[in-house]
Amino acid sequence: MVAEGRSILLNREQSLVARAARERQGIIVNNVQAEPDFLPNPLLPNTRSELAVPLIVGDRVLGVFDVQSDRVDRFTPEDANIQSTLASQIAVALQNARAFSQARRQTERELMLNAISQKIQSATTVDAVLQIAARELGRALGAPLTIAQLGMKDDKNN
């Protein structure tokens, strides 16, 4: 489903997953055929019961942990409690992974800027500074062509 880019909008009425996210609580439906909010998944045609638990950290819903079964009356309140505990742990792990990834990207940017700064500082002429700055910033931004111009006025022509 992820590879196909499937997602469910939060305001989708016919979806237990969206409802669990909106209500911020686990939802058990032990006979999906009798549930108007059930959204059939073509990849899981034999679903008869569904348990959807939101992944929440603080006041933010990161997603929904959804379990489906091919048996009617498969899930109990105890299952919902266990899945809620797991969902909380998964949500914290997701948040930590995102924070780590963001910190890594920030570190990579800072290292790149430091390297560019060192190259610019090694230049001995204004022209060399401009050429290095244009070339390195162009590489960093993925720009195929980067041009830097320096306009200087001659005091005699003012």
N, C-alpha and C positions, 0 to 999 in steps of 0.2 A: 504494500500500500504506500509506503514511503517512497519507494522507487518510482511509483506512478504519480507521485505528487498529490495524493489524495489528502483532503482535509475537510473538516466539517466546521461551518461557520457557527459562531457562538449563539447567534440568534435563530438558528435553524430549529423550528418547532418539532419536526418529526425526527428527533434524534435523542436517544438516551444519553449519549456522550455529551452533547451540548447541554442537555438539561442538568447533568451532574456538574458540569463546569459552572453553569449559571447559578445553581442552588448551592454550590460549594459543599456538597455532601454526596455520599455514596448512594447509588440507586440499584436496587435489585428488582429485576422483572423475571419471574420464574415461568412465564408463559408468554413469550414475545408475540405469539399469534393473536393474543387477546389484548395487546398493548398498542394503542393508536400512535404513541410516540416512538415506536420501534422503527429504525431505519435499516432495512435489509442491506447486507453487504453481499455483493455477487460472488465474492471470494469465499464466503462462509454461508452457503445456502442451507445448511442443516442446523442453523442456530435455533434453539428452542428456549434457552435461558440466557440472561445477560446480567453482568455485574459491572457497573461503571463507577470508578472512584476518582475524584479530582486530585491532581498533583499540585499541592498548595505549599508555598513558602511565604510566610508573613501574610500579606494581603494579596499576593499575586498567584493566579492560577497559571501553572506552566503547561498543563496538558491534562489528559485524562487516561488513567490506567483502565483498560476495558478487557473483561474476560467474558468469553462466550462459550456455551456448552450446547451439545446436541441433545441434552436431556432436559425435559420439563422438570421443574422443582429442584434444580441442581444446587442453588445457592441458599445459604442460611445467613442470619445476622452475624454469626460468628465468622463466616467467610468474609463478610463485609468489613468486620473489625480487623481481621488479619490483613486483608488487602489495603485497608486504610493505613495501617501501620507501615506496610511495605511502600505504599504510595508516598507517605511522608518522607521515608528514607530515600526513595528514588528522587523526589523533588529536591531535597537538600543536595544530593549527589549531582543532579543536573545543574543546580545553581552554582555549586562549587566548580564544576567543569567549565561552565560559561565564564565564571570570574577568572579562572586560570587561563583560559583561552584569550580573554580580553587583556589580561596582564601580559601574556606572552606577545600579543600583537603590539601592545604599547612599548614593550622592551625592544622589539625588533625595529619599530619606528625610531625610537631614541638612538639605538645603535647606528642605524642608517644615517640619521641626521648628524650624529657625532662624526661618522666617517666622512661625510660630505664637508662638514665644517673643517675638519683637519686638512682635507685636500685644498679647500679654499684658502686656508691660512698659510699653506705652503707656497701659494702663488706670489710672484715677485712684482707683477705688473697689474694694472687695472684691467687690461685686456685679458690676461690670464685668469684673473678672478672671475670675470664675466663668462669666459669660455668654460671654465671648470664648473661654475654654478649652473650654467645652462645645461651642460652635458649631464651632470650628476642628478640634477632635479628632473631632467627629462627621463633619465633611466628610472629613477625612483617612482615617477608618475606613469611610466609606460608610454610616454609621448614619443612618437617617432621623430618629431622635429621640434626642437626648442630653440628659441631665439631670444637673446637678451640684448638690449640696446641701452647705451648710456648717452644721454644728451647733455652736453655741456655748453653753456653760453660763454662767448668771449666777451669780457668786460668792454672791449673797444667797440663792439657792435651794438651796445645797449643804448 
